[in-house]
Amino acid sequence: MIQWPKSNDALGTVNRGNPCESGLCTLCLSSCKGKCETWMSSLVGRKLLYPREFGNITSGSANVTSLGLGYHSLRIQGYAYGSRGLAEGLTKDPDDCIFPNVNIETEFGNEITTKCRLPIMTGALGSTFIAAKYWDSFAVGAALCGFPIVIGENVVGVDRKSDYSDGRIRSAPELERRIDTFLRYYDGYGAVIVQMNVEDTRNGVAEYIAEKYGDKVILELKWGQGAKDIGGEIQVKDIEYAKFLKDRGYVVDPNPYDPVVEASYNDGSLRSFARHSRLGATDIDSVEGVSKGFMDKVEYLRKLGFKRISLKTGAYGMEALALSIKLASEAKLDLLTIDGAGGGTGMSPWNMMDHWGIPSLSLHAKAYEYCKILEAQGMKVPDISFAGGFAREDHLFKAIALGAPFTKLVCMGRAPMIPGYLGSNIEGVFYPEKKKQLNGHWDELPKNVKDIGTKPEEIFAGWEAVKDKVGANEMKNIPFGAIAMQGYADKLGCGLQQFMAGARKFNISEIDRDDLMAANKETADETGIKFMSEAQDDAAKTILKG
């Protein structure tokens, strides 16, 4: 098993816990005082692209990408000539072929185009309480940065204040809060996507959203995710809340109405309950027959008024992967998110996270192969988003290139949540009267923050960019977590521009699979990407023999 280093001396970053391939700890705490790469970049932005202590150091790569199978075992090509995708009016002159001229905007959709300022989207931030606690930071940050945010499953069902009568939801204040928070700062880039599972469908959430928001919302159907092969879960500590969830139609384990369970709770030996959603699925039992049930569901949603519909699928095997791509094509969906094993979560059975499903690289490589099969048959391939363990700018380039030209976005789950926690903790220190409301954990700034600055304007590299966008008077309404999101997005965007400029690709649509190399033969065999010393070898020999 590959052991990822806990610290990066060049960047001055350290993981609190055990790091995984994304660079995040396997357990990411909202109270964390630093300082992994994502945590630090939320504060200092693009400065974290470079080694620390310039002028007093030299640095060298700690390259480990030749080991094992994963996105880390892909390398990015660079070229000594050429340029593709330069904006109109620019030339191949060196003064134009600079990384700030790289366009990282993207778009997706079938009949209606959704524009994004950078090619990322969030994972589904649903009924786990951490999503609710820091939602303002997540949603305002996504709106200001111009990328889609996904409201995950069960938000309505777990809301005690929502009104469920006559067999369907009549009011949903928490869902409304989440949608309205994003829309307040939405400026035409990004989108708010609401995910639907079995319980949401039964509770009439789609009908409620259609009546309240119409086509302002993208609706996402859910088959699964990369973190687990089971429905969504949360833990609750109050038996009365557990009974409420049971009455709402959820699976609650253990059963809060069981007298033995109630006795255990009253004794104090039972301290929590797990609420489970039903398995996300389609009603198709085999590939024979095609897709009537799924198509009927999509058609019903379109009649409700949803002009944009997406699908999220998990780390299932090849049959389910092919089925999701085929049905997304047939139903003319706007986006298909394919989440590989290793994807993040607010709650999952831990050993299930480690041992179920197809890891991201293998799943995504097959997704590309299956998309090509559809394309060869003359079918329209759906726009794709890859998910499952992404946090850095190199991840963005690799995922987009591996699935090119079909991959329009990279779905990032846990990473863009870190700016929200961090900013909220800092804001709670400066405004202690708001600390509880902000769910802040700190009473004072830790050393890792003080080393950067002691005033918000010093601490957040994204402060002035946000101020310029919203105006000085509006800054009082902007969560510090959203400002931290600006810093993180700035680092990702600048880093991606640099990789693209080195590959001589000046528009996101120009990235292709030839911009990747496999660092070992196993990765080459699995992905169809050429081994690094074989890539361009024919062209090299032609030069020598010419």
C-alpha positions in Angstrom: 0.0 0.0 0.0 1.3 3.4 -0.9 1.9 5.6 2.1 1.4 9.3 1.3 3.7 11.7 3.1 2.2 13.6 6.1 4.3 16.8 5.4 5.6 18.8 2.4 8.7 20.6 3.5 8.8 22.6 0.2 5.4 24.1 0.7 5.5 24.1 4.5 2.3 22.1 4.8 1.5 19.3 7.3 -1.4 16.9 7.6 -2.9 16.5 11.0 -4.0 12.9 10.3 -3.2 10.2 7.8 -3.2 11.7 4.3 -4.8 10.1 1.2 -4.1 10.6 -2.5 -6.0 13.9 -2.6 -3.7 15.4 0.0 -6.5 15.6 2.5 -6.5 13.7 5.8 -8.7 10.6 5.8 -10.6 12.3 8.6 -11.0 16.1 8.0 -12.0 18.0 11.2 -13.9 21.2 11.0 -12.0 22.4 14.1 -8.6 21.7 12.5 -5.9 24.3 13.1 -3.9 23.4 10.0 -2.1 23.0 7.9 -2.6 20.8 4.9 -2.3 22.2 1.4 -6.0 22.9 0.9 -6.2 24.6 4.4 -3.2 26.8 3.6 -4.3 27.7 0.1 -7.7 28.9 1.5 -5.7 31.6 3.2 -2.8 32.5 1.0 -4.2 31.5 -2.4 -1.9 31.2 -5.3 1.2 31.8 -3.2 1.0 28.2 -2.2 1.8 27.1 -5.7 5.5 27.8 -4.9 8.0 26.6 -2.3 8.4 28.7 0.8 11.3 30.9 1.8 12.2 32.1 -1.7 15.7 33.6 -1.8 17.0 31.3 1.0 16.3 27.9 -0.5 16.4 25.7 -3.5 13.9 22.8 -3.9 13.6 19.5 -5.6 10.8 17.1 -6.5 9.8 14.3 -4.1 8.4 12.4 -7.2 6.6 9.2 -6.2 4.3 9.0 -9.2 5.9 5.9 -10.7 4.4 3.7 -7.9 1.1 2.0 -8.0 -2.2 2.7 -9.8 -4.1 5.9 -9.4 -4.3 9.5 -10.6 -0.9 10.1 -9.0 0.6 7.7 -11.6 -0.4 9.9 -14.5 2.0 12.7 -15.5 1.3 15.8 -17.5 2.9 16.6 -20.8 4.7 19.8 -21.7 5.6 21.0 -25.2 8.4 23.2 -26.6 6.3 24.7 -29.3 2.8 25.5 -30.6 -0.4 26.9 -29.1 -4.0 25.9 -29.3 -7.1 27.7 -28.1 -5.7 31.2 -27.8 -8.4 33.9 -27.7 -9.2 35.8 -30.8 -6.6 38.5 -31.5 -3.8 36.7 -29.7 -0.9 35.1 -31.6 1.7 32.5 -31.0 4.1 35.2 -30.0 5.7 34.5 -26.6 4.1 37.7 -25.3 0.7 36.1 -25.9 1.5 32.5 -24.9 1.5 33.3 -21.2 -0.5 31.5 -18.5 -2.7 34.4 -17.6 -4.1 34.2 -21.1 -5.3 30.6 -20.5 -9.1 30.4 -20.4 -10.3 28.0 -17.8 -14.0 28.7 -18.2 -16.2 25.7 -19.1 -19.8 24.9 -19.8 -22.1 22.0 -19.7 -25.7 21.1 -20.7 -27.8 19.6 -23.4 -30.2 22.3 -24.7 -29.4 24.9 -22.0 -25.8 25.8 -21.4 -24.6 26.3 -17.8 -21.4 28.4 -17.7 -18.7 28.0 -15.0 -15.7 30.3 -14.3 -13.5 27.3 -13.5 -14.1 23.6 -14.2 -15.1 22.4 -10.7 -18.3 21.6 -8.9 -18.9 20.6 -5.3 -20.0 17.2 -4.2 -23.4 16.7 -2.7 -23.7 18.6 0.6 -26.8 17.1 2.0 -28.3 16.1 5.3 -25.1 15.6 7.2 -25.1 18.3 9.8 -21.7 19.7 8.8 -23.2 20.7 5.5 -26.0 22.7 7.2 -23.6 24.3 9.7 -21.3 25.9 7.1 -23.7 26.2 4.2 -23.6 30.0 4.0 -19.8 29.8 3.4 -20.1 27.0 0.9 -23.0 28.6 -1.1 -21.8 32.2 -1.1 -18.3 31.1 -2.0 -19.5 28.9 -4.9 -21.7 31.8 -6.2 -18.9 34.3 -6.0 -16.4 32.0 -7.6 -18.9 30.9 -10.3 -19.1 27.1 -10.0 -22.0 24.8 -9.3 -22.9 23.7 -5.8 -24.9 20.5 -5.1 -27.5 20.4 -2.3 -27.5 16.7 -1.4 -30.2 14.2 -0.6 -32.6 14.3 2.4 -32.3 17.9 3.3 -36.0 18.3 3.4 -36.7 15.0 5.0 -34.5 15.6 8.1 -35.8 19.2 8.6 -38.0 19.2 11.6 -39.5 22.6 10.5 -40.6 21.3 7.1 -44.3 20.7 6.7 -45.3 17.2 5.4 -49.0 16.8 4.9 -51.3 15.1 2.5 -48.5 12.8 1.3 -46.0 15.5 0.3 -43.8 18.4 1.4 -45.7 21.7 1.7 -42.8 23.8 3.1 -39.1 23.3 3.4 -37.3 26.2 5.2 -33.9 24.5 5.2 -33.9 23.7 1.5 -35.2 27.2 0.8 -32.4 28.7 2.9 -29.8 26.8 0.9 -31.1 27.7 -2.5 -31.7 31.3 -1.7 -28.3 31.8 -0.2 -26.6 30.8 -3.5 -29.1 32.7 -5.7 -28.5 35.9 -3.7 -24.9 36.1 -5.2 -25.5 34.2 -8.4 -24.3 36.2 -11.4 -24.8 33.9 -14.3 -21.9 31.5 -13.6 -22.3 28.2 -11.8 -25.6 26.7 -10.7 -27.5 25.3 -7.7 -28.2 21.6 -8.1 -30.6 19.7 -5.9 -30.1 16.0 -5.5 -33.0 13.6 -5.3 -33.1 10.1 -3.7 -35.9 7.6 -3.1 -37.2 9.3 0.0 -37.1 12.8 -1.6 -39.0 11.5 -4.5 -41.7 9.9 -2.3 -42.0 13.1 -0.2 -42.7 15.2 -3.2 -39.5 17.3 -3.1 -39.3 17.7 -6.9 -42.9 19.0 -7.1 -42.2 21.5 -4.3 -39.0 22.8 -6.0 -40.7 23.1 -9.4 -43.5 25.2 -7.9 -41.1 27.4 -5.8 -38.1 27.8 -8.1 -38.9 26.5 -11.5 -35.9 26.3 -13.9 -33.6 28.2 -11.5 -32.5 24.8 -10.1 -30.9 21.8 -11.8 -32.4 18.6 -10.5 -30.0 15.6 -9.9 -31.1 12.0 -9.8 -29.0 9.8 -7.6 -27.9 6.2 -8.1 -25.0 6.2 -5.7 -21.7 7.6 -4.8 -18.0 6.6 -4.5 -17.8 6.5 -0.7 -20.3 3.7 -0.1 -22.5 1.1 -1.7 -25.5 2.0 0.5 -27.9 4.9 0.9 -27.0 8.1 2.8 -26.6 8.1 6.5 -26.5 10.5 9.4 -26.2 10.0 13.2 -28.6 11.5 15.6 -28.4 11.4 19.4 -32.0 12.3 20.4 -34.4 9.4 20.4 -37.3 11.7 19.7 -35.6 13.0 16.6 -34.9 9.4 15.6 -38.6 8.6 15.9 -39.4 11.7 13.8 -37.1 10.4 11.1 -38.6 6.9 11.3 -42.0 8.5 10.9 -40.7 10.4 7.8 -40.1 7.0 6.2 -36.4 6.5 6.8 -34.7 3.4 7.9 -33.4 4.1 11.5 -31.0 1.7 13.1 -31.6 0.6 15.8 -35.4 1.0 15.7 -36.2 3.8 18.2 -39.7 2.3 18.8 -38.3 -1.0 20.0 -38.8 -1.2 23.8 -35.4 -2.8 24.3 -33.8 0.0 22.3 -35.7 2.6 24.3 -34.5 1.0 27.5 -30.9 1.0 26.4 -31.2 4.7 25.4 -32.7 5.5 28.8 -29.9 3.5 30.6 -27.3 5.5 28.7 -25.7 2.5 26.9 -27.2 3.5 23.6 -26.2 7.0 22.6 -26.9 7.4 18.9 -29.1 6.2 16.0 -28.2 5.9 12.4 -30.7 7.2 9.8 -30.3 5.4 6.5 -31.7 6.2 3.0 -32.8 3.5 0.7 -30.5 2.4 -2.0 -30.3 4.7 -5.0 -31.2 2.8 -8.1 -33.0 2.5 -11.4 -35.9 0.1 -11.9 -34.0 -1.7 -14.7 -33.0 -5.2 -13.8 -31.0 -6.0 -16.9 -29.6 -4.3 -20.0 -32.2 -6.0 -22.1 -35.2 -3.9 -22.7 -33.8 -0.5 -22.4 -35.0 2.3 -20.3 -38.7 2.9 -20.0 -38.8 3.4 -16.2 -36.0 5.8 -16.2 -37.2 7.7 -19.2 -40.6 8.0 -17.7 -39.2 9.5 -14.6 -37.2 12.0 -16.6 -40.2 12.9 -18.7 -42.3 13.5 -15.6 -39.6 15.8 -14.2 -39.5 17.7 -17.5 -43.3 18.2 -17.3 -42.9 19.6 -13.9 -40.8 22.3 -15.4 -37.2 21.1 -14.9 -35.3 22.1 -18.0 -31.9 20.8 -16.7 -31.6 17.4 -15.2 -28.4 15.5 -14.2 -27.5 12.1 -12.8 -25.0 11.0 -10.2 -23.7 7.5 -10.1 -21.2 5.7 -7.9 -18.3 3.3 -8.1 -20.4 0.4 -9.4 -19.1 -2.2 -11.8 -18.9 -1.9 -15.6 -22.5 -2.8 -16.4 -23.9 0.0 -14.2 -21.4 2.4 -15.5 -22.4 1.7 -19.1 -26.0 1.9 -18.2 -25.6 5.3 -16.6 -23.8 6.6 -19.7 -26.4 5.1 -22.1 -29.4 6.4 -20.2 -27.9 9.8 -19.7 -27.5 10.0 -23.5 -30.9 8.6 -24.3 -32.6 11.0 -21.8 -30.6 14.0 -23.0 -29.4 14.8 -19.5 -27.3 17.9 -18.9 -24.6 16.2 -16.8 -23.5 12.8 -15.6 -21.3 12.7 -12.5 -19.3 9.5 -12.1 -17.9 9.1 -8.6 -15.1 6.6 -8.0 -14.3 4.7 -4.9 -12.3 6.8 -2.6 -14.8 9.6 -2.8 -15.5 11.6 0.3 -18.5 11.6 2.6 -20.0 13.0 5.8 -20.8 9.5 7.0 -20.2 6.0 5.7 -19.3 2.6 7.1 -15.5 3.0 7.2 -14.5 -0.4 5.9 -17.0 0.0 3.1 -15.2 3.1 2.1 -11.9 1.2 1.9 -13.1 -2.0 0.3 -16.0 -1.5 -2.0 -16.3 -0.4 -5.6 -14.1 0.6 -8.5 -11.3 3.2 -7.7 -11.5 6.5 -9.5 -8.8 6.1 -12.1 -10.0 2.7 -13.4 -13.6 3.7 -13.4 -13.0 7.0 -15.2 -10.7 5.3 -17.8 -13.6 2.9 -18.6 -16.1 5.7 -18.7 -14.0 7.3 -21.5 -13.9 4.0 -23.4 -17.7 3.6 -23.1 -18.3 7.2 -24.2 -16.3 6.5 -27.3 -18.4 3.5 -28.1 -21.6 5.6 -28.0 -19.9 8.3 -30.1 -19.0 5.8 -32.7 -22.6 4.8 -33.0 -23.6 8.4 -33.6 -25.2 9.0 -30.2 -24.7 12.2 -28.3 -22.4 11.6 -25.4 -23.5 13.4 -22.2 -21.3 15.9 -20.6 -19.3 14.3 -17.8 -18.1 15.2 -14.4 -15.5 13.0 -12.7 -15.5 12.7 -8.9 -13.6 10.7 -6.3 -10.6 12.1 -4.4 -9.7 15.4 -6.1 -8.3 18.5 -4.3 -5.5 20.0 -6.4 -4.9 21.7 -9.7 -3.0 18.8 -11.1 -6.0 16.6 -10.3 -8.2 19.0 -12.4 -5.9 18.8 -15.4 -5.6 15.0 -15.2 -9.3 14.2 -14.8 -10.3 16.6 -17.6 -7.6 15.1 -19.9 -8.4 11.5 -19.1 -12.0 11.9 -20.1 -11.5 14.5 -22.9 -13.5 15.7 -24.8 -16.4 14.5 -22.7 -15.3 15.7 -19.2 -16.4 19.2 -18.6 -16.1 19.4 -14.8 -14.3 17.8 -11.9 -16.5 17.2 -8.8 -14.7 17.9 -5.5 -16.4 16.9 -2.3 -14.4 17.4 0.8 -11.8 19.8 -0.4 -13.9 22.9 -1.0 -15.6 22.5 2.4 -12.3 23.2 4.1 -12.4 26.9 3.3 -15.8 27.1 4.9 -14.7 25.6 8.2 -11.5 27.6 8.3 -13.2 30.9 7.5 -15.9 30.3 10.1 -13.4 29.5 12.8 -11.5 32.7 12.1 -14.7 34.8 11.9 -15.8 33.5 15.2 -12.5 34.8 16.8 -13.0 38.3 15.4 -16.7 38.3 16.2 -17.2 36.2 19.3 -20.8 37.2 19.7 -21.4 35.3 16.4 -19.2 32.3 17.2 -22.1 29.9 18.1 -24.1 30.9 15.0 -21.0 30.4 12.8 -20.2 27.1 14.4 -16.7 28.4 15.1 -14.4 26.2 17.2 -11.6 28.7 18.2 -11.3 31.2 21.0 -8.2 32.7 19.5 -6.2 32.6 16.3 -3.8 29.6 16.2 -0.1 30.1 15.4 -0.6 28.9 11.8 -3.0 31.7 11.1 -1.1 34.4 13.1 2.0 33.5 11.0 0.0 34.9 8.0 -1.6 37.9 9.6 -3.7 39.2 12.5 -6.4 41.2 10.6 -8.9 39.6 8.1 -7.4 41.8 5.3 -4.0 40.3 6.0 -5.1 36.7 6.6 -7.2 36.2 3.5 -5.5 36.6 0.1 -9.0 36.6 -1.5 -10.3 39.6 0.6 -9.8 42.4 -1.9 -11.0 40.2 -4.9 -14.3 39.6 -3.1 -14.5 43.2 -2.0 -14.0 44.3 -5.6 -16.8 42.0 -6.7 -19.5 42.7 -4.1 -18.5 46.3 -3.0 -17.2 47.5 0.3 -20.7 47.9 1.9 -21.7 44.3 1.1 -18.5 42.8 2.7 -20.2 42.8 6.1 -22.6 40.2 4.8 -20.0 37.9 3.2 -19.0 34.9 5.4 -15.2 34.6 6.0 -15.6 31.0 4.7 -16.7 32.4 1.3 -13.6 34.6 1.2 -11.4 31.7 2.0 -13.1 29.8 -0.8 -12.0 32.6 -3.2 -8.4 32.0 -2.1 -8.7 28.3 -2.7 -10.3 28.7 -6.1 -7.7 31.3 -7.1 -4.9 28.8 -6.3 -6.7 26.0 -8.2 -7.4 28.3 -11.2 -3.9 29.7 -11.4 -2.3 26.3 -11.0 -4.5 24.9 -13.7 -3.6 27.8 -16.0 0.1 27.1 -15.5 -0.2 23.4 -16.3 -2.3 24.2 -19.4 0.2 26.9 -20.6 3.0 24.3 -20.3 0.9 22.0 -22.4 0.3 24.8 -24.9 -3.5 24.6 -24.4 -5.0 28.0 -23.9 -8.6 26.9 -23.6 -10.1 24.2 -21.4 -11.8 22.6 -24.5 -8.3 22.0 -26.0 -7.1 19.6 -23.3 -6.9 16.0 -24.6 -5.6 12.6 -23.6 -2.3 13.1 -25.4 -1.5 15.6 -22.7 -1.1 12.8 -20.3 1.6 10.1 -19.9 1.5 7.0 -17.7 4.3 6.7 -15.1 4.2 2.9 -15.1 3.1 0.1 -17.4 0.2 -0.9 -15.2 -1.3 2.5 -15.5 -0.7 2.5 -19.2 -2.5 -0.8 -19.6 -5.4 0.3 -17.4 -6.0 3.7 -19.0 -4.8 3.4 -22.6 -2.5 6.4 -21.9 0.9 5.7 -23.3 3.8 4.9 -21.0 6.0 8.1 -20.7 9.0 6.9 -22.7 6.7 5.5 -25.4 4.5 8.7 -25.8 5.7 10.6 -28.8 8.4 8.1 -29.5 7.4 7.6 -33.1 7.5 11.4 -33.7 10.9 11.6 -32.0 12.3 8.9 -34.3 10.9 10.5 -37.3 12.8 13.7 -36.4 16.0 11.7 -35.9 15.7 9.8 -39.1 14.6 12.7 -41.2 
